[in-house]
Amino acid sequence: MANPTYTLLDGKATSARIKEEIAQEVASMVSRGEEPPHLVAILVGHDGGSETYVASKIKTCQEVGFRSSLIRFEDDVTEERLLSEIHRLNEDPSVTGFIVQLPLPKHINEEKVIEAVDPRKDVDGFHPINVGKMSIGLPCFVSATPQGIIELLKRYDIETRGKHCVVLGRSNIVGKPMAQLLLHKGTPGDCTVTVCHSRTPNIKELCLQADIIVAALGVPEFLRADMVRPGAVIIDVGTTRVPDPSRKSGFRLSGDVAFDEVAPLASFITPVPGGVGPMTIVSLMLNTLKAAKNRHA
């Protein structure tokens, strides 16, 4: 039977509370005579999505009391020039952490760029050293979206121990780290995890077995009501721009979940927008704060 009393996992309200907590910690650091954390973003080119994300990150830095800097390059910047800038930031003691906004132009090797970042300043959690540490449960910087989801599950006291979680998507940024974090011992954690992707033949059957579904495929409204069992927890990571002539912008953001269909079946569900997105940005702030604390430890 459908459950009409689902709880919305409100990433916007949760991230606002976390921002207040971070701001208080930063105020304490400054009162002790320490420098506030300094986050630097490198933006290459003029991709609309990247522009929006970076602007949002810089705005959040102001809200929590961080220093922030934006370094811009045109699309035709050489790989060598970008790597030399990364080296400079690695060596700059005034920089707590930095991110290189992806995707990068085709002529630049993303792997080489990610590996050039000092793991101690890799607040995106993409460096192989951080990924490796995360996979075996050592302290490290965790990729912001999975970390944001874990924080959301924690703050809503969602039971994960012994639950079956299906992760839809196997990307290095969301799907794989999400599966690893849910497998770890602890709370949230201790899940039995199934990872599905474009080559999985029986996705519907697997989803119907799931207590928790994390949809991170980037396919609008992929998860429908006939794939969800009543009472499941639904986390929607998708943010795809789809045409919508009724909107002034001409488009709207669509998640990977057909929300109106699935929500009545769910016990908890994230909206799009306002669910996972705000948690991703606040997780980046938590990583930057952690980098600052590591430096002062």
Backbone bond lengths (Angstrom), bond angles and torsions (degrees), N, CA, C in turn:
res aa  C-N    CA-C-N  psi(-1)  N-CA   C-N-CA  omega(-1)  CA-C   N-CA-C  phi
1 M - - - 1.474 - - 1.524 110.61 -
2 A 1.315 116.60 141.16 1.472 120.37 -179.91 1.519 110.32 -66.41
3 N 1.312 114.59 148.68 1.468 119.86 -179.63 1.523 108.06 -110.99
4 P 1.329 118.34 105.07 1.464 120.11 -175.55 1.526 113.07 -78.16
5 T 1.329 116.17 -1.89 1.480 117.95 -174.22 1.525 111.21 -107.42
6 Y 1.328 116.86 45.16 1.465 119.13 178.97 1.533 110.33 -66.66
7 T 1.327 114.72 154.43 1.466 121.08 174.80 1.522 108.48 -103.52
8 L 1.328 115.68 130.47 1.460 120.76 176.83 1.529 108.94 -79.48
9 L 1.331 116.38 126.27 1.467 120.64 175.76 1.529 107.00 -82.32
10 D 1.310 115.10 97.83 1.461 121.37 -169.86 1.527 111.01 -86.33
11 G 1.338 115.71 95.94 1.457 120.79 -179.11 1.516 112.19 -67.97
12 K 1.319 115.86 -29.63 1.463 120.38 -178.01 1.534 110.21 -67.06
13 A 1.338 115.88 -49.66 1.474 120.28 -179.38 1.530 110.93 -67.81
14 T 1.336 116.31 -39.85 1.477 120.28 -178.87 1.520 110.21 -65.88
15 S 1.329 116.58 -43.19 1.468 119.09 -179.25 1.531 110.63 -66.96
16 A 1.338 117.10 -32.10 1.478 120.06 177.78 1.534 110.28 -63.27
17 R 1.351 116.09 -40.08 1.479 119.58 178.17 1.529 110.55 -65.90
18 I 1.336 115.82 -42.36 1.474 119.48 -178.86 1.529 110.07 -65.36
19 K 1.339 116.20 -37.74 1.475 119.76 178.30 1.531 110.76 -61.24
20 E 1.331 116.48 -39.62 1.473 119.89 176.80 1.527 110.85 -61.86
21 E 1.330 116.17 -42.44 1.476 120.72 179.20 1.534 110.65 -62.53
22 I 1.339 116.10 -43.24 1.475 120.06 179.98 1.529 109.58 -64.47
23 A 1.328 116.32 -44.01 1.477 120.91 -178.74 1.530 110.70 -58.69
24 Q 1.334 116.28 -39.65 1.475 119.67 178.33 1.524 111.18 -64.52
25 E 1.347 116.04 -41.85 1.472 119.50 179.12 1.521 111.53 -64.25
26 V 1.342 115.17 -40.10 1.473 119.35 -179.92 1.528 109.72 -65.54
27 A 1.331 116.24 -41.15 1.475 120.18 177.90 1.531 110.37 -59.80
28 S 1.336 117.60 -40.21 1.477 121.33 177.65 1.522 111.11 -64.49
29 M 1.344 115.79 -42.62 1.474 119.78 179.20 1.526 110.09 -59.07
30 V 1.340 115.50 -47.28 1.466 120.97 -177.48 1.528 109.98 -64.32
31 S 1.338 116.45 -38.32 1.473 119.71 -179.88 1.534 111.39 -66.84
32 R 1.345 116.02 -23.36 1.480 120.12 176.53 1.526 111.41 -85.94
33 G 1.347 115.58 2.22 1.464 119.30 178.81 1.519 113.73 88.47
34 E 1.343 116.71 9.00 1.467 119.28 178.65 1.534 109.45 -87.38
35 E 1.319 115.10 154.91 1.469 120.34 175.59 1.528 108.97 -72.70
36 P 1.339 118.22 144.51 1.471 118.37 173.83 1.530 109.82 -68.37
37 P 1.331 118.07 154.55 1.463 119.73 177.48 1.530 111.02 -57.02
38 H 1.329 115.40 145.91 1.472 121.09 -178.24 1.532 108.25 -123.99
39 L 1.335 116.03 112.50 1.457 122.07 179.51 1.527 109.79 -103.67
40 V 1.335 115.93 130.82 1.461 121.17 178.69 1.531 108.81 -114.66
41 A 1.334 116.00 136.10 1.465 120.79 175.74 1.521 109.24 -116.00
42 I 1.328 115.90 133.69 1.466 120.85 173.82 1.524 107.23 -104.89
43 L 1.323 115.67 125.43 1.464 121.06 -179.42 1.523 108.90 -121.74
44 V 1.332 115.11 122.99 1.466 120.35 179.82 1.528 108.73 -107.85
45 G 1.329 116.75 123.85 1.460 120.83 176.99 1.521 112.87 81.37
46 H 1.323 115.46 -161.09 1.476 120.33 -172.40 1.526 111.84 -133.73
47 D 1.332 116.37 40.58 1.464 119.99 177.06 1.529 109.25 -64.73
48 G 1.343 116.44 128.19 1.474 120.93 -174.48 1.513 113.42 -57.74
49 G 1.350 116.51 -45.72 1.466 120.67 179.96 1.519 111.55 -62.45
50 S 1.334 115.94 -44.57 1.470 121.03 -179.82 1.528 111.35 -63.30
51 E 1.325 115.86 -41.84 1.485 120.62 178.20 1.539 109.69 -56.96
52 T 1.342 115.20 -47.04 1.470 120.63 -178.04 1.524 110.76 -62.87
53 Y 1.361 116.52 -46.84 1.465 120.40 -178.93 1.524 111.26 -59.84
54 V 1.332 115.43 -46.81 1.470 118.99 -176.25 1.530 110.61 -65.40
55 A 1.343 116.80 -41.75 1.473 120.26 178.60 1.531 110.02 -59.68
56 S 1.314 115.61 -40.30 1.461 121.41 -179.68 1.536 111.00 -66.12
57 K 1.332 116.50 -39.92 1.473 121.09 179.58 1.532 110.40 -65.35
58 I 1.338 115.98 -41.12 1.465 120.30 -178.41 1.534 110.43 -68.67
59 K 1.312 116.26 -39.23 1.469 121.27 177.12 1.537 109.95 -61.87
60 T 1.334 116.10 -42.07 1.469 120.25 -179.80 1.531 110.71 -65.99
61 C 1.327 116.92 -37.03 1.477 120.30 175.84 1.530 110.51 -55.76
62 Q 1.332 116.11 -44.48 1.479 120.27 179.80 1.532 110.21 -62.05
63 E 1.337 115.46 -42.15 1.474 120.05 -177.05 1.529 112.46 -63.17
64 V 1.340 117.32 -33.21 1.471 118.94 -176.95 1.529 112.84 -98.93
65 G 1.340 116.95 0.09 1.466 119.54 175.96 1.516 115.30 90.64
66 F 1.337 117.28 13.69 1.470 120.81 176.39 1.522 109.88 -81.26
67 R 1.326 115.26 155.88 1.470 119.97 163.96 1.524 106.75 -82.95
68 S 1.327 117.30 146.73 1.460 118.85 175.03 1.517 109.90 -140.64
69 S 1.319 115.37 150.45 1.472 121.34 176.68 1.516 108.12 -137.08
70 L 1.323 115.27 145.37 1.464 120.65 176.57 1.524 108.34 -118.76
71 I 1.323 115.77 125.81 1.474 121.13 176.79 1.523 106.84 -111.45
72 R 1.330 115.45 120.94 1.471 119.56 -176.00 1.522 111.06 -109.34
73 F 1.325 114.95 140.51 1.462 121.58 171.87 1.522 108.54 -129.20
74 E 1.338 115.53 151.00 1.468 118.85 174.65 1.536 109.49 -76.32
75 D 1.334 115.49 166.62 1.476 122.22 -179.66 1.521 113.69 -54.86
76 D 1.344 115.56 -29.63 1.467 118.63 -173.54 1.533 113.07 -91.39
77 V 1.328 117.41 13.22 1.473 119.43 178.62 1.536 108.38 -60.69
78 T 1.347 115.83 141.99 1.467 118.22 179.96 1.527 109.57 -79.25
79 E 1.318 114.63 156.08 1.472 120.38 176.76 1.531 109.89 -60.05
80 E 1.316 114.88 -40.04 1.474 121.18 -179.10 1.537 110.88 -60.16
81 R 1.330 115.45 -43.59 1.480 119.92 -179.59 1.533 110.55 -65.39
82 L 1.315 116.24 -41.87 1.464 120.46 179.49 1.531 110.83 -64.80
83 L 1.319 116.22 -42.29 1.478 120.07 179.54 1.526 111.24 -65.74
84 S 1.330 116.90 -34.94 1.474 118.51 179.55 1.532 110.35 -69.30
85 E 1.343 116.56 -33.53 1.468 120.39 176.72 1.532 110.36 -66.79
86 I 1.332 116.31 -40.98 1.470 120.95 177.83 1.534 109.91 -62.00
87 H 1.323 115.79 -42.46 1.473 120.15 178.75 1.534 110.10 -60.96
88 R 1.336 115.59 -41.04 1.476 119.36 179.80 1.537 110.72 -62.42
89 L 1.343 116.42 -42.69 1.475 120.21 -179.49 1.530 111.02 -68.30
90 N 1.335 116.59 -35.93 1.472 120.16 176.43 1.530 110.87 -57.75
91 E 1.345 114.89 -38.14 1.473 120.69 -174.59 1.534 112.81 -87.12
92 D 1.328 117.44 -14.39 1.469 120.86 -173.64 1.531 110.32 -80.71
93 P 1.339 118.08 111.00 1.466 120.24 -176.68 1.532 113.60 -66.01
94 S 1.347 117.42 -17.35 1.474 118.96 -179.18 1.543 111.89 -81.29
95 V 1.350 116.78 -9.19 1.472 120.68 -179.03 1.527 109.29 -97.40
96 T 1.338 115.82 118.57 1.471 120.44 -179.73 1.524 110.48 -76.67
97 G 1.333 115.28 -46.37 1.458 120.47 -179.22 1.512 109.18 -158.04
98 F 1.340 116.20 159.88 1.466 117.77 177.40 1.512 110.97 -149.13
99 I 1.331 113.91 158.75 1.461 120.72 179.26 1.530 108.78 -127.35
100 V 1.322 115.16 147.64 1.460 121.10 170.13 1.521 104.88 -109.31
101 Q 1.322 117.03 111.63 1.466 120.70 -174.69 1.538 110.40 -66.59
102 L 1.324 115.63 123.94 1.464 121.44 177.13 1.533 109.04 -97.13
103 P 1.322 120.56 156.83 1.469 127.09 1.78 1.522 112.32 -79.31
104 L 1.336 114.80 160.42 1.467 121.61 176.94 1.529 109.15 -105.49
105 P 1.338 117.82 159.52 1.472 119.53 177.49 1.534 111.24 -56.87
106 K 1.330 115.22 153.80 1.478 122.23 -172.96 1.540 114.09 -56.08
107 H 1.345 116.76 -31.16 1.470 118.35 -175.26 1.534 112.83 -78.03
108 I 1.320 116.66 -3.24 1.476 119.75 179.87 1.527 109.05 -108.06
109 N 1.332 115.53 130.74 1.460 121.80 -179.51 1.538 109.50 -79.58
110 E 1.335 116.53 107.18 1.477 120.69 -175.88 1.525 112.06 -60.48
111 E 1.337 115.45 -39.08 1.469 119.90 -179.15 1.528 111.01 -59.82
112 K 1.335 114.70 -44.69 1.470 120.62 -179.48 1.535 110.16 -61.83
113 V 1.333 115.42 -40.36 1.470 121.12 -179.92 1.529 110.55 -65.58
114 I 1.332 116.35 -46.90 1.472 120.90 -179.56 1.532 110.32 -60.73
115 E 1.339 116.03 -42.29 1.471 119.96 -177.68 1.525 112.61 -72.10
116 A 1.340 117.17 -18.46 1.469 120.58 -179.81 1.534 112.32 -77.39
117 V 1.338 116.70 -19.46 1.470 120.93 -177.69 1.527 109.69 -73.91
118 D 1.324 116.89 133.03 1.471 121.61 175.54 1.537 108.09 -60.08
119 P 1.353 119.25 121.77 1.465 120.98 -178.01 1.532 113.34 -53.92
120 R 1.348 116.80 -26.72 1.483 119.92 -179.93 1.523 112.21 -75.65
121 K 1.355 115.96 -14.18 1.477 119.90 177.98 1.534 111.43 -114.53
122 D 1.329 115.54 6.28 1.464 121.86 -174.97 1.530 110.41 -83.27
123 V 1.345 115.56 73.18 1.471 119.76 -173.76 1.532 112.42 -73.68
124 D 1.349 117.61 -7.75 1.466 120.74 172.06 1.531 111.13 -80.63
125 G 1.339 116.72 -17.81 1.462 120.35 179.44 1.519 114.00 71.11
126 F 1.356 116.75 29.54 1.466 120.01 -176.51 1.531 113.60 -98.55
127 H 1.347 117.69 -17.21 1.469 120.08 -176.29 1.535 109.94 -63.71
128 P 1.346 117.55 140.03 1.472 119.64 -179.89 1.524 113.85 -53.35
129 I 1.334 117.96 -31.18 1.474 119.45 178.63 1.525 110.14 -66.16
130 N 1.331 117.42 -43.92 1.469 120.05 177.53 1.525 111.33 -67.68
131 V 1.334 116.53 -39.34 1.472 120.03 178.82 1.526 110.18 -63.06
132 G 1.334 115.80 -42.67 1.468 120.64 179.02 1.521 111.94 -63.61
133 K 1.330 115.94 -45.28 1.474 119.86 178.61 1.530 110.58 -62.14
134 M 1.336 115.77 -42.17 1.462 119.92 -179.83 1.528 110.39 -60.73
135 S 1.341 116.29 -40.58 1.468 119.31 -174.77 1.530 112.09 -66.52
136 I 1.337 117.45 -26.23 1.472 118.67 178.25 1.537 112.50 -107.77
137 G 1.337 115.67 10.48 1.468 119.65 171.39 1.511 115.92 81.01
138 L 1.340 117.52 22.87 1.471 120.35 176.60 1.531 109.43 -88.73
139 P 1.352 117.78 156.93 1.472 119.50 176.96 1.526 110.36 -59.58
140 C 1.327 116.03 134.22 1.471 120.60 -177.60 1.522 108.39 -169.41
141 F 1.330 115.31 179.36 1.467 119.86 171.10 1.523 107.93 -89.59
142 V 1.327 115.26 125.35 1.461 120.65 -179.00 1.524 108.80 -100.67
143 S 1.323 115.68 138.41 1.457 122.75 176.65 1.538 110.13 -45.11
144 A 1.336 115.91 134.43 1.475 121.29 -165.27 1.532 115.15 -63.15
145 T 1.328 118.38 -38.86 1.471 118.93 -177.30 1.527 111.55 -67.81
146 P 1.343 119.90 -51.88 1.467 118.67 176.73 1.533 112.73 -58.87
147 Q 1.332 115.99 -39.39 1.469 118.67 179.53 1.532 110.61 -63.32
148 G 1.336 115.97 -39.22 1.471 120.92 178.32 1.515 111.74 -63.00
149 I 1.328 116.62 -39.05 1.469 121.12 178.99 1.520 110.38 -66.76
150 I 1.338 116.34 -43.74 1.478 120.51 178.01 1.527 109.74 -59.38
151 E 1.324 116.61 -43.10 1.481 121.70 179.63 1.535 110.57 -62.49
152 L 1.330 116.74 -40.17 1.471 121.76 178.85 1.533 110.44 -64.46
153 L 1.330 116.84 -44.69 1.474 120.61 177.87 1.525 110.49 -60.78
154 K 1.338 114.89 -40.94 1.473 120.84 -178.97 1.527 111.17 -64.72
155 R 1.317 115.73 -46.40 1.474 119.99 -174.42 1.529 112.01 -71.56
156 Y 1.321 117.32 -22.53 1.469 120.12 176.66 1.540 111.81 -97.93
157 D 1.359 115.84 9.31 1.475 120.99 178.51 1.523 112.66 51.89
158 I 1.313 116.88 43.62 1.467 120.00 179.40 1.524 109.08 -83.41
159 E 1.302 115.51 124.03 1.467 121.48 -178.27 1.526 109.87 -69.91
160 T 1.320 117.01 124.21 1.466 120.56 178.78 1.531 111.69 -115.12
161 R 1.324 117.53 -19.85 1.469 120.84 -174.45 1.535 110.99 -58.98
162 G 1.333 115.47 123.71 1.463 119.95 177.83 1.515 114.76 75.12
163 K 1.323 117.39 1.97 1.473 120.09 -178.50 1.531 110.27 -83.81
164 H 1.325 114.60 155.03 1.464 119.62 176.40 1.525 108.24 -95.53
165 C 1.320 115.47 119.07 1.465 120.31 179.91 1.525 109.33 -111.83
166 V 1.327 115.86 129.80 1.463 120.94 173.28 1.522 108.37 -105.27
167 V 1.335 116.03 123.23 1.467 121.98 176.12 1.526 106.85 -103.28
168 L 1.319 116.08 119.42 1.465 121.15 177.94 1.518 108.42 -94.12
169 G 1.326 117.17 106.56 1.467 121.51 -177.97 1.520 110.71 121.45
170 R 1.330 116.35 142.48 1.476 120.21 -176.35 1.528 112.02 -127.40
171 S 1.346 116.19 30.91 1.471 118.52 -179.17 1.530 110.39 -67.62
172 N 1.327 115.09 155.79 1.477 120.20 178.38 1.523 111.52 -69.56
173 I 1.349 116.32 -22.50 1.469 119.61 -174.78 1.526 111.85 -89.32
174 V 1.350 117.40 -32.45 1.473 119.29 -177.86 1.530 112.35 -123.70
175 G 1.327 117.42 -62.70 1.463 120.69 -169.80 1.520 114.71 -56.36
176 K 1.335 116.39 -55.27 1.469 119.77 -176.63 1.528 112.63 -64.41
177 P 1.370 118.71 -51.36 1.476 116.97 179.13 1.533 112.80 -62.58
178 M 1.334 117.47 -33.52 1.469 120.64 178.65 1.528 109.89 -59.94
179 A 1.341 115.15 -46.74 1.469 120.15 179.61 1.525 111.05 -60.89
180 Q 1.337 116.68 -43.40 1.477 120.76 -179.52 1.527 111.48 -62.19
181 L 1.343 116.12 -45.37 1.470 120.25 -176.71 1.530 110.88 -65.01
182 L 1.320 116.96 -38.11 1.468 119.77 -179.64 1.522 111.90 -72.90
183 L 1.334 116.75 -23.42 1.474 121.39 176.63 1.521 112.21 -76.35
184 H 1.330 116.96 -28.38 1.465 120.51 -175.29 1.524 111.60 -57.40
185 K 1.335 114.61 151.97 1.467 119.28 172.59 1.514 108.42 -69.40
186 G 1.320 117.77 138.71 1.469 119.52 177.12 1.508 111.93 131.59
187 T 1.315 114.25 -173.26 1.460 120.78 -179.30 1.521 108.78 -127.49
188 P 1.336 121.72 123.14 1.455 125.22 -10.84 1.534 110.76 -68.80
189 G 1.319 115.60 149.65 1.460 122.68 -178.66 1.508 109.44 156.57
190 D 1.341 115.66 -158.32 1.471 121.59 -179.64 1.525 113.10 56.81
191 C 1.346 116.70 30.76 1.468 121.11 177.67 1.530 110.48 -89.35
192 T 1.304 114.96 157.89 1.462 121.57 162.51 1.527 104.70 -93.72
193 V 1.335 116.62 122.38 1.468 119.52 -169.99 1.531 111.62 -116.04
194 T 1.318 115.58 132.50 1.467 122.54 171.39 1.524 107.58 -116.24
195 V 1.319 116.56 126.79 1.473 120.64 177.38 1.533 108.38 -103.16
196 C 1.328 115.94 122.73 1.471 121.45 178.24 1.523 109.40 -109.67
197 H 1.333 115.28 152.09 1.466 119.62 179.79 1.526 108.93 -151.97
198 S 1.323 116.97 -170.26 1.470 121.09 -172.21 1.530 113.04 -63.11
199 R 1.317 118.31 -17.25 1.469 120.73 -179.82 1.539 112.15 -101.70
200 T 1.327 117.38 4.15 1.475 119.83 179.33 1.530 108.65 -79.65
201 P 1.353 118.20 120.72 1.463 118.65 -173.77 1.531 115.11 -76.16
202 N 1.347 117.63 -30.79 1.477 119.82 -171.44 1.523 112.28 -116.56
203 I 1.324 115.38 49.86 1.475 119.65 -175.92 1.530 111.66 -58.59
204 K 1.317 117.20 -43.35 1.465 120.12 -176.66 1.531 110.89 -59.22
205 E 1.332 116.81 -47.15 1.479 120.65 -179.12 1.525 110.95 -62.03
206 L 1.322 116.26 -40.65 1.467 119.79 -179.58 1.532 110.61 -66.62
207 C 1.339 117.06 -42.71 1.466 120.60 179.10 1.535 111.04 -61.27
208 L 1.329 116.33 -37.45 1.470 119.84 -179.35 1.529 112.65 -67.11
209 Q 1.352 116.36 -15.91 1.475 120.34 176.52 1.530 112.21 -90.66
210 A 1.322 116.40 -7.11 1.472 119.82 -168.11 1.524 113.29 -85.41
211 D 1.349 114.66 138.89 1.473 121.11 169.66 1.525 109.49 -83.83
212 I 1.339 115.61 -31.90 1.472 122.25 -178.35 1.530 107.14 -132.83
213 I 1.332 117.30 132.81 1.465 120.58 175.06 1.525 108.39 -123.29
214 V 1.339 115.90 126.07 1.468 121.71 173.78 1.529 106.49 -108.42
215 A 1.333 116.72 110.18 1.462 121.36 -176.28 1.519 110.10 -96.76
216 A 1.334 116.37 109.72 1.472 121.29 -176.28 1.517 110.05 -138.66
217 L 1.340 115.45 52.71 1.463 120.89 -178.22 1.524 112.90 -99.03
218 G 1.356 116.09 -24.27 1.464 119.53 -174.37 1.520 112.47 76.79
219 V 1.340 116.13 24.91 1.468 121.27 176.91 1.531 107.76 -114.55
220 P 1.341 118.02 111.27 1.468 119.90 -175.12 1.530 113.02 -54.68
221 E 1.343 114.65 131.30 1.473 123.45 174.97 1.526 113.04 52.51
222 F 1.327 116.71 37.88 1.471 121.68 179.15 1.535 110.71 -66.58
223 L 1.335 115.80 -43.35 1.468 120.18 -175.91 1.525 109.77 -84.68
224 R 1.342 116.00 114.67 1.461 121.83 -177.67 1.526 110.08 -107.78
225 A 1.337 114.80 170.45 1.466 120.49 -176.78 1.527 112.62 -59.14
226 D 1.341 118.00 -34.17 1.472 119.03 -176.87 1.529 112.89 -75.97
227 M 1.362 116.95 3.11 1.468 121.54 177.94 1.528 111.98 -108.34
228 V 1.333 116.19 1.23 1.473 120.07 -171.23 1.523 110.33 -122.64
229 R 1.338 114.79 132.14 1.458 115.90 177.10 1.528 109.99 -90.62
230 P 1.342 117.72 148.71 1.465 120.24 -177.51 1.533 111.97 -55.49
231 G 1.337 115.32 135.71 1.468 120.35 177.29 1.517 114.45 92.54
232 A 1.340 117.42 -1.88 1.471 119.96 -178.87 1.530 110.83 -69.54
233 V 1.347 114.94 153.09 1.476 122.20 174.00 1.527 106.55 -95.73
234 I 1.335 116.61 126.94 1.469 120.62 -173.82 1.534 110.01 -117.90
235 I 1.334 115.01 120.25 1.479 121.54 177.40 1.520 107.68 -112.65
236 D 1.325 116.64 118.36 1.469 122.46 -175.75 1.532 109.74 -106.37
237 V 1.320 115.78 110.94 1.466 120.90 -177.87 1.533 111.35 -94.17
238 G 1.329 116.69 -12.41 1.465 120.60 -173.43 1.521 113.53 -66.94
239 T 1.314 116.34 139.95 1.475 121.82 170.34 1.517 107.23 -144.67
240 T 1.324 116.12 87.60 1.465 121.16 179.36 1.520 108.46 -111.41
241 R 1.327 115.88 134.14 1.473 119.19 175.84 1.528 108.51 -77.24
242 V 1.321 116.64 121.45 1.478 119.77 176.80 1.526 108.49 -119.30
243 P 1.341 117.59 145.30 1.468 120.19 -178.36 1.534 111.44 -60.53
244 D 1.326 115.81 136.54 1.466 121.11 177.05 1.528 108.25 -147.70
245 P 1.357 116.70 97.24 1.472 120.23 -175.76 1.530 113.32 -63.08
246 S 1.366 117.35 -17.56 1.466 119.28 -179.65 1.533 112.16 -77.13
247 R 1.354 116.30 -14.17 1.473 120.07 179.80 1.512 110.57 -93.11
248 K 1.331 114.36 147.99 1.467 120.26 178.94 1.536 110.62 -59.85
249 S 1.337 115.35 -39.10 1.469 119.93 -178.62 1.525 112.09 -73.43
250 G 1.344 116.47 -17.73 1.459 120.20 -177.94 1.519 113.73 88.23
251 F 1.338 116.52 -1.91 1.469 119.97 177.06 1.524 110.24 -147.42
252 R 1.330 115.35 166.64 1.467 120.88 172.10 1.522 108.31 -136.53
253 L 1.331 116.18 162.06 1.462 120.14 177.17 1.518 109.10 -86.11
254 S 1.313 116.17 129.87 1.456 120.19 177.74 1.519 109.21 -116.68
255 G 1.307 116.51 138.51 1.455 121.04 175.11 1.522 111.16 -85.90
256 D 1.339 115.59 -177.94 1.468 121.32 176.93 1.527 111.28 -84.56
257 V 1.332 116.59 -3.27 1.464 122.00 -176.96 1.535 108.97 -113.41
258 A 1.338 116.45 134.47 1.474 120.57 172.97 1.536 106.37 -76.27
259 F 1.330 115.51 87.13 1.471 122.00 -166.81 1.532 113.01 -54.69
260 D 1.323 117.48 -50.60 1.474 119.89 -174.54 1.522 112.33 -61.56
261 E 1.340 115.83 -31.97 1.470 120.71 178.11 1.515 111.78 -76.86
262 V 1.332 115.62 -43.71 1.470 121.08 -169.24 1.526 112.52 -83.60
263 A 1.334 116.79 -36.43 1.478 120.55 -174.20 1.539 113.63 -51.94
264 P 1.347 120.18 -44.09 1.466 119.09 -178.81 1.533 114.18 -61.55
265 L 1.346 116.38 -20.87 1.476 120.18 178.63 1.521 112.26 -87.41
266 A 1.330 116.55 -23.40 1.473 121.52 -169.46 1.529 112.17 -80.18
267 S 1.346 115.28 155.27 1.469 119.49 169.12 1.533 108.53 -88.22
268 F 1.351 115.50 -41.58 1.464 122.59 176.01 1.522 107.13 -135.46
269 I 1.337 116.91 144.67 1.467 120.43 178.37 1.528 109.58 -152.48
270 T 1.349 116.25 143.30 1.476 120.27 176.30 1.526 109.53 -91.12
271 P 1.335 117.10 140.74 1.470 119.69 173.47 1.530 110.20 -83.53
272 V 1.326 116.19 163.43 1.483 122.45 169.60 1.523 106.89 -132.02
273 P 1.333 118.31 121.20 1.475 127.76 -5.92 1.535 111.59 -77.18
274 G 1.331 115.95 177.45 1.467 121.57 174.26 1.515 114.70 97.86
275 G 1.338 116.95 7.54 1.465 119.71 179.03 1.521 111.06 -108.79
276 V 1.333 114.75 -94.28 1.472 120.52 -176.63 1.533 112.02 -71.97
277 G 1.345 117.74 -33.56 1.477 121.46 -176.26 1.525 114.53 -52.06
278 P 1.354 118.29 -56.33 1.471 119.09 -180.00 1.527 112.75 -61.53
279 M 1.344 116.96 -30.36 1.469 120.46 179.86 1.529 110.92 -70.30
280 T 1.338 116.57 -31.48 1.466 120.46 178.85 1.523 109.91 -64.14
281 I 1.330 115.84 -45.88 1.470 119.30 -177.21 1.525 111.06 -68.03
282 V 1.334 116.99 -39.87 1.469 118.96 -179.20 1.541 110.28 -69.73
283 S 1.334 117.48 -28.35 1.472 120.03 176.62 1.518 111.33 -66.93
284 L 1.328 115.76 -35.89 1.466 120.08 175.21 1.534 109.99 -61.34
285 M 1.334 116.15 -38.52 1.474 120.81 177.42 1.537 110.43 -66.68
286 L 1.338 116.49 -40.62 1.479 120.14 178.13 1.525 110.29 -62.45
287 N 1.342 116.96 -40.46 1.471 120.38 177.94 1.525 111.40 -64.49
288 T 1.334 116.39 -39.00 1.468 120.21 -179.75 1.526 110.13 -67.64
289 L 1.322 116.71 -39.83 1.473 121.07 176.71 1.532 109.91 -62.41
290 K 1.337 115.77 -41.52 1.457 121.73 178.98 1.536 110.34 -62.41
291 A 1.340 116.04 -40.74 1.475 120.14 178.85 1.524 110.15 -62.46
292 A 1.337 116.08 -39.27 1.469 120.52 178.74 1.528 110.85 -65.41
293 K 1.331 115.89 -42.45 1.481 119.84 179.37 1.531 111.00 -65.16
294 N 1.352 116.38 -40.40 1.469 120.24 178.49 1.518 110.66 -59.52
295 R 1.344 115.15 -36.14 1.467 120.59 -178.32 1.516 110.99 -69.74
296 H 1.343 115.01 -34.44 1.469 118.70 -178.39 1.531 112.77 -89.78
297 A 1.348 115.75 -5.52 1.490 119.21 -176.82 1.517 110.76 -68.26
